[in-house]
């Protein structure tokens, strides 16, 4: 019986996510535009059940119009198929992660006011809301994390990275924790903060710039959701903020997928040191995981510093959750070809997990572009041979040394010697 119920549940989830013909068609949020989901690469997702607690500040009884519906549609299966949180993590993880608001409680009168709410940390506010839930409420041991959303615009973000101890009414619980306000319910922001709760830190680039914070390179990978809103997002007319279109995407980079365990081992290729000096790889776009081609190539250039000599090579295409790559401030070459090859320094442990190698191309490698990586094992070149947006495949050559001198770098060759930007691992 239990297996039968689980089968019905899974089939129901798939039906809701994919809009199958056997399901009752639902009108979605906002414009009601359906999102095409990414193919699943596993049929055994890990469930991340979140408790959604709606907290009402003590001096503000008004609940913004439509907020209850937005919360329901954004966090649960009722809004799946329209680009909500369930859809986002289903897609970027290839169904490895089932992230859902499995229970919504409230509105809970909280001992917080508009004047003092931001004087408490996000963790403290969330605990106060949890402690205000009447007896007989949900058992916090049943959840991976808690999202507390209040009814006044004030502050929003993750309490910390991953799970930690929350002491609620004298009992300790191991929970992830996120605090949201009414203007938080859009994926470009909320997926970033939920990802903190799942254990991811910010993404970086190697430029040394100050993008959002004072830390050099932090938030500076515009192709990755973990650089917060400093990214190439796209306009979402489904989940509206104060009646206007919001921002959605982008997806996650390959280092984040590797760190989370969402990249199938069979889809990660490696440079073979015993093989040919130049090795050619066909890489699938992360937004098109169908087929057998690798989704990422790993290259170990060698380093005396643990986890600092490994680089990942991925192809990102301007569709799906990466649709924002087709416009806005995205490099012109990316808008023209519809995609780009990205190289990251990847750390399997420690922070940051990913550092975008910008080189001479703003981090976006197109056909004919080469980047050279130097490490303890010598110099290695990564050259983009071609990008086929129709097939969703980039062809890349990885090899020892600087590469062929006849390569055109940014369309220019000088006296037969390519001008190749060199990047030394940090």
C-alpha positions in Angstrom: 0.0 0.0 0.0 2.8 2.4 0.9 4.5 1.7 -2.4 1.3 2.3 -4.3 0.7 5.6 -2.5 4.3 6.7 -3.2 3.8 5.8 -6.9 0.7 7.9 -7.1 2.5 10.8 -5.4 5.5 10.6 -7.8 3.3 10.4 -10.9 1.2 13.3 -9.6 4.4 15.4 -9.1 5.6 14.6 -12.6 2.2 15.4 -14.0 2.1 18.8 -12.2 5.6 19.6 -13.3 5.2 18.7 -16.9 1.5 19.6 -17.5 0.6 16.1 -18.8 -2.7 15.7 -20.6 -4.2 13.5 -17.9 -4.1 16.4 -15.4 -6.6 19.1 -14.9 -5.1 22.2 -16.5 -4.4 24.9 -14.0 -4.3 28.7 -14.5 -0.9 29.9 -13.3 0.3 33.0 -11.6 0.5 36.3 -13.3 0.7 35.9 -17.1 0.3 32.1 -16.7 3.1 31.3 -19.0 4.2 27.7 -18.7 7.9 26.8 -18.3 9.3 23.8 -20.1 11.0 21.6 -17.5 14.5 20.1 -18.0 14.8 16.3 -18.4 15.3 14.3 -15.3 18.6 12.4 -14.9 17.4 10.5 -11.9 14.1 9.1 -10.6 15.2 9.2 -7.0 15.3 12.8 -5.9 16.3 13.8 -2.4 13.4 15.6 -0.7 14.1 19.0 1.0 10.9 19.7 2.8 10.5 23.3 4.0 8.1 24.6 6.6 6.7 28.0 5.4 5.7 30.1 8.4 3.7 33.3 7.7 4.6 35.8 10.4 2.3 38.8 11.1 4.0 41.7 12.8 2.2 42.8 16.0 1.6 46.4 14.9 0.6 45.6 11.3 -2.5 43.6 10.8 -2.8 44.1 7.0 -1.7 41.3 4.7 -0.7 42.5 1.3 -3.3 41.7 -1.3 -2.6 38.4 -3.1 0.3 37.4 -0.8 -1.3 34.3 0.5 -1.8 33.1 -3.1 1.7 34.0 -4.1 3.2 32.1 -1.2 1.1 29.0 -2.1 2.0 29.1 -5.8 5.7 30.0 -5.3 6.6 27.3 -2.8 4.3 24.4 -3.6 3.2 22.1 -6.4 0.2 24.3 -7.0 2.5 26.7 -8.9 4.8 24.2 -10.5 5.1 24.3 -14.2 5.1 28.1 -14.1 8.7 28.7 -13.0 8.4 28.5 -9.2 10.9 27.3 -6.6 9.9 23.6 -7.1 10.5 24.0 -10.9 13.8 25.8 -10.4 15.5 23.1 -8.3 13.9 20.2 -10.2 15.5 21.6 -13.4 18.9 22.7 -12.3 19.4 19.5 -10.3 17.9 17.3 -13.1 15.4 16.0 -10.5 18.1 15.3 -7.9 16.5 17.7 -5.5 12.8 18.0 -4.6 12.7 21.4 -2.9 9.2 22.2 -1.8 7.2 24.1 0.8 5.5 21.0 2.2 3.5 22.8 4.9 2.4 26.4 5.2 1.2 27.7 8.6 0.0 31.1 9.6 -0.6 33.9 9.8 1.1 33.7 13.1 1.0 36.8 15.4 4.7 37.4 16.1 6.3 39.4 18.9 7.9 41.7 16.3 7.1 45.2 15.2 7.9 47.3 12.1 10.3 49.3 14.4 12.2 46.5 15.9 12.1 43.6 13.4 15.4 44.5 11.8 17.1 44.9 15.2 17.0 41.2 15.5 19.0 38.9 13.3 17.2 36.8 10.7 17.8 33.7 12.9 16.3 35.4 15.9 13.2 36.7 14.0 12.6 33.2 12.6 12.9 31.6 16.1 10.4 34.2 17.5 7.9 33.3 14.8 8.3 29.6 15.4 7.9 30.0 19.1 4.7 32.0 18.5 3.0 29.0 16.8 0.3 27.6 19.0 0.8 24.2 20.7 0.0 21.3 18.5 1.7 22.9 15.5 4.1 21.2 13.1 7.0 19.0 14.4 10.1 20.8 13.3 12.0 17.5 13.1 10.0 16.7 10.0 11.6 19.5 8.0 14.9 20.3 6.3 14.4 24.0 6.8 12.2 26.9 7.6 11.2 29.9 5.5 9.7 32.7 7.6 7.8 35.3 5.6 6.5 38.4 7.2 3.8 40.8 6.0 5.9 44.0 5.8 8.8 44.8 3.4 11.9 45.1 5.5 14.8 42.6 5.0 15.3 39.3 3.3 17.9 36.6 3.0 19.3 33.4 4.4 20.1 33.2 8.1 23.3 31.2 7.5 24.7 28.6 5.0 23.4 25.1 5.3 21.7 23.8 8.4 22.5 24.8 12.0 21.0 24.5 15.4 17.9 26.5 16.1 16.9 26.6 19.8 13.1 26.8 19.7 11.2 26.8 23.0 14.0 25.0 24.8 14.5 22.3 22.1 17.3 22.2 19.6 16.6 21.5 15.9 18.9 21.1 13.0 17.4 23.4 10.3 18.1 25.6 7.4 16.7 29.1 7.8 15.5 31.9 5.5 13.7 35.1 6.2 11.6 36.6 3.4 9.4 39.7 3.1 6.5 40.2 0.6 8.9 41.3 -2.2 11.1 38.2 -2.0 9.1 35.7 -4.0 10.9 35.6 -7.4 13.5 33.0 -8.4 16.5 35.4 -9.2 16.5 36.2 -5.5 14.7 33.4 -3.6 16.5 30.6 -5.4 19.8 32.2 -4.4 18.8 32.4 -0.7 17.3 28.9 -0.6 20.5 27.7 -2.2 22.4 29.1 0.8 20.1 27.0 2.9 21.1 24.0 0.9 24.7 24.7 1.6 26.1 26.8 -1.2 28.2 30.0 -0.7 28.6 32.9 -3.1 30.3 32.4 -6.5 33.4 34.5 -7.5 35.5 35.5 -10.4 39.3 36.0 -10.5 39.2 39.7 -11.4 39.7 41.0 -7.9 36.9 43.5 -8.5 34.4 44.6 -5.8 31.0 43.7 -7.3 28.4 43.8 -4.6 30.5 43.2 -1.4 33.9 44.5 -0.5 35.4 41.0 -0.9 37.4 40.8 -4.2 35.5 38.8 -6.8 32.5 37.9 -4.6 29.2 38.0 -6.5 31.2 38.5 -9.8 30.0 35.5 -11.8 27.0 36.8 -13.7 26.3 33.4 -15.2 25.5 31.8 -11.8 22.6 32.2 -9.4 25.0 32.3 -6.4 26.2 35.8 -7.5 22.8 37.0 -6.3 21.2 39.7 -8.5 24.5 40.7 -10.1 23.6 38.2 -12.9 22.2 37.8 -16.4 18.6 37.2 -15.3 15.5 37.3 -17.5 12.1 38.9 -17.1 9.4 36.8 -15.4 5.8 37.9 -15.9 4.4 35.1 -13.8 5.5 35.9 -10.3 4.9 39.6 -9.9 6.3 41.9 -7.3 4.0 44.9 -6.4 2.2 44.2 -9.7 5.2 44.3 -11.9 7.3 41.7 -13.7 10.1 40.1 -11.6 13.5 38.6 -12.4 14.2 34.9 -12.9 17.4 32.8 -13.3 20.1 32.2 -14.1 20.8 28.5 -13.5 23.7 27.1 -11.5 27.2 26.6 -12.7 28.9 23.2 -12.9 31.0 23.7 -9.7 27.8 24.2 -7.8 26.2 21.1 -9.3 29.3 19.1 -8.5 29.4 20.4 -4.9 25.7 19.6 -4.4 26.1 16.1 -5.9 23.6 16.9 -8.7 26.0 16.2 -11.5 25.9 12.5 -12.5 29.3 11.0 -12.4 28.7 9.5 -15.9 28.3 13.0 -17.3 31.5 14.4 -16.0 34.4 14.0 -18.5 38.1 14.3 -17.5 41.3 15.3 -19.3 43.3 12.1 -19.7 47.0 12.7 -18.9 47.9 9.4 -20.6 46.0 10.2 -23.7 46.7 12.5 -26.7 48.3 15.9 -26.0 45.2 17.5 -27.5 41.8 16.0 -26.5 38.5 17.0 -28.1 35.3 17.0 -26.1 31.7 17.7 -27.1 30.0 19.3 -24.1 26.2 19.4 -23.7 24.6 22.7 -22.5 23.6 22.5 -18.9 20.1 23.4 -19.9 19.9 20.4 -22.4 21.1 17.4 -20.4 19.6 14.8 -22.8 22.0 12.5 -24.5 25.3 11.0 -23.3 27.8 13.8 -23.9 29.5 15.2 -20.8 27.9 18.2 -19.1 31.3 19.2 -17.6 35.0 18.5 -18.3 37.4 18.5 -15.3 41.0 19.4 -15.7 43.6 19.1 -12.9 46.6 21.4 -13.6 48.2 20.6 -10.3 48.7 22.7 -7.2 50.4 22.5 -3.8 47.3 24.1 -2.3 44.5 21.5 -1.7 41.5 21.8 -4.0 43.1 24.7 -5.9 44.3 23.0 -9.1 41.0 21.7 -10.5 39.2 23.5 -13.3 35.7 22.8 -14.8 34.7 23.5 -18.3 30.9 23.9 -19.1 28.7 25.1 -21.9 25.8 27.4 -21.1 23.1 28.2 -23.6 20.7 31.1 -23.7 17.5 29.2 -22.9 15.6 27.7 -20.0 16.8 29.2 -16.7 19.7 30.8 -18.7 17.4 32.7 -21.0 18.8 36.0 -19.7 22.0 35.3 -21.6 20.3 36.4 -24.7 20.0 40.1 -23.8 20.7 42.9 -21.4 24.3 43.4 -20.4 25.4 40.0 -21.6 28.6 40.2 -23.8 27.6 40.8 -27.4 29.3 37.6 -28.6 27.1 35.6 -26.3 23.9 37.2 -27.6 25.1 36.5 -31.1 25.9 32.8 -30.8 23.3 32.1 -28.1 25.8 30.6 -25.6 29.3 30.5 -24.2 31.8 28.1 -22.7 32.8 29.0 -19.1 35.9 27.9 -17.2 35.9 27.9 -13.4 38.3 27.0 -10.7 36.4 24.4 -8.8 37.0 23.5 -5.2 35.4 20.3 -3.9 35.8 21.6 -0.4 36.2 25.0 1.2 35.2 28.4 -0.2 34.6 29.5 -2.7 33.3 26.5 -4.6 33.7 28.3 -7.9 35.7 31.1 -9.4 35.0 32.2 -12.9 38.1 32.7 -15.1 37.4 35.9 -16.9 40.5 36.1 -19.2 40.1 38.5 -22.1 36.5 37.6 -22.8 34.6 38.5 -19.6 34.5 34.8 -18.8 32.5 33.9 -21.9 34.6 31.9 -24.4 33.3 31.7 -28.0 34.5 29.8 -31.0 38.3 30.5 -31.6 38.9 31.7 -28.0 41.6 30.1 -25.9 42.4 30.4 -22.2 45.7 29.1 -20.7 45.8 27.7 -17.2 49.1 27.3 -15.4 49.7 25.0 -12.6 52.1 22.5 -11.0 51.7 20.2 -13.9 52.6 22.9 -16.4 50.5 24.9 -18.8 47.2 23.7 -20.3 45.1 25.3 -23.0 41.3 25.3 -23.3 40.1 26.2 -26.8 36.6 26.5 -28.1 36.4 24.9 -31.5 32.7 25.6 -32.2 29.3 26.2 -30.6 26.2 24.7 -32.1 23.2 26.2 -30.4 20.8 24.1 -32.5 22.4 20.8 -31.2 23.1 22.5 -27.8 26.7 21.3 -28.0 30.1 23.1 -27.7 33.2 21.4 -29.1 36.3 22.1 -27.0 39.9 21.1 -27.2 41.9 20.7 -24.0 45.6 20.0 -24.2 49.1 20.6 -22.9 50.9 23.8 -23.6 49.7 27.0 -25.1 47.8 25.5 -28.1 48.3 25.9 -31.8 49.9 29.2 -32.7 47.5 29.6 -35.6 44.5 30.0 -33.3 42.6 33.2 -33.7 42.1 35.0 -30.4 39.3 37.5 -30.5 39.6 37.2 -34.3 43.2 38.5 -34.5 46.5 36.7 -35.0 49.7 38.6 -34.8 52.7 37.3 -36.8 51.3 33.8 -36.4 51.5 33.9 -32.6 48.3 33.9 -30.8 47.8 36.4 -28.0 46.6 34.1 -25.3 45.6 35.4 -21.8 47.3 33.4 -19.1 45.6 32.8 -15.8 47.5 31.5 -12.8 45.5 29.6 -10.2 45.1 31.4 -6.9 
